Each structure stands twice: as structure tokens, then as C-alpha cells.
Amino acid sequence: MNKPDPAASQPAATGNTPAPLVDVDAGVERLMGNRPVYLRALARFRHDYRSAGAAIGTAIETGNLALAQRLGHTLKGAAGMIEARSLHAAALALEAALRAASAGHADLASLRATFVRLDAELAHVLRELDAMTDLAETGVPAPRLVGGDDVVMRLRTLLDIGDGEAVDLVEQARDVLVQKLGEEEYGKLGAAVADFDFERALVLLNQPGQAGLAG
């Protein structure tokens, strides 16, 4: 798939200074003022989504629209979490276009155009993150698995913000989650997370039968 022209989707500017694509103040506020945690979230995004555009583009070109939709959904959640609003809107538009294409209500040319917008927005956000001096010394946090309650609370947070790291956590913490939820409920939870149905997964995690897991 042809790469978009970066100049074709530049952010609006005030005077000669482009408006920031990532609202740092809003992101810090989302995390209750914890700036170091927010910076780690930015560092993880910069690391994890560097090749997201290429992966989505390949899925579209090979006709794997279900995979493209899952990847786009995860990117949408991550963009919302870091307060990259233009990227979030582009991912939302792509998700809608992929649903329409899957149902036969959109042609490939229209879908490609929507993807080009997303890819350009992602490239702009990554360039902005690369230029942030605050991220220069910020490493990508490794998954932290401690006790069962810690895992459940972390998983609940990831599902709530739509962070794709939830997929890895459910796999890595299988034994802990099975002990907490039971084999059958873990299976339902794992299936929902694998389908990127984070809303259903959160319902399963918070269902009355799991009242003892409340954070």
C-alpha cells in the first residue's frame, strides 16, 4: 500500500507553530495527575504502535478485514488513552469503514482513502512523541505480574481504557486468573479479550459472581 504524503494531513497551526496532536495536560489529568505514569504510557505507545499502520494496511490489502478491524480497534483505544484525539477520530472512521466494507457497503478505494488518513495521523503522532524531550529517558515498562489482586486490578484498568496490552496480560497471567475466576469464566474472558471485545470482558470481570474481585 502506498504511504501517504505527510504534508497532506498536517495538523492545524496557530501562527507558525503546529497545534500539538497529543494533549499532554488532558492525558495527565486522565491519570489523576500522575505525569510519570502518563509518560510511560506515551513511551509504550511509541514502542508498540510503530508498525501499526503497516500491519493494518497489509491486512486490508490481503482482504483480512477482520484482522484490520481488530488492529484498528486496539489503536483507537490506545490513541484515546494518550489523548491523541485526531488519531482516535481517524481510527474510529477506519473502524466504521471496515464494518461497512465487511458488510459489502463500501468499496476498496473508499476504504483505502480512510486508511491513508489514519496512517498519516499515526505518523504525525509518532513524530511528535519522538520529539518529546520528556520521553528521551523514559523506558517502555515491562508487564508487572505480582499477586492475583494486582493482576486483576491491572487487567480491569487496561480493559477500561481499551489498551491492547490486555491481550498479553490475559495470556501471561493465565494461572493467576484461572485461580481467581475458575477455568470456565477464564475461558469466556479470554475469548472476549482475543476478539478485542473489551466491554464484554470488563462485564465478565465485574459480574456479580466475581464480587470478591472488586478493586
Secondary structure as UniProt FT lines:
FT   HELIX           6..9
FT   STRAND          13..14
FT   TURN            15..16
FT   STRAND          17..18
FT   HELIX           24..30
FT   TURN            31..33
FT   HELIX           35..48
FT   TURN            49..51
FT   HELIX           52..61
FT   TURN            62..63
FT   HELIX           65..81
FT   TURN            82..83
FT   HELIX           85..102
FT   TURN            103..104
FT   HELIX           108..130
FT   HELIX           133..135
FT   TURN            136..137
FT   HELIX           148..161
FT   HELIX           165..172
FT   HELIX           174..181
FT   HELIX           183..194
FT   TURN            195..196
FT   HELIX           198..206
FT   HELIX           208..213
//
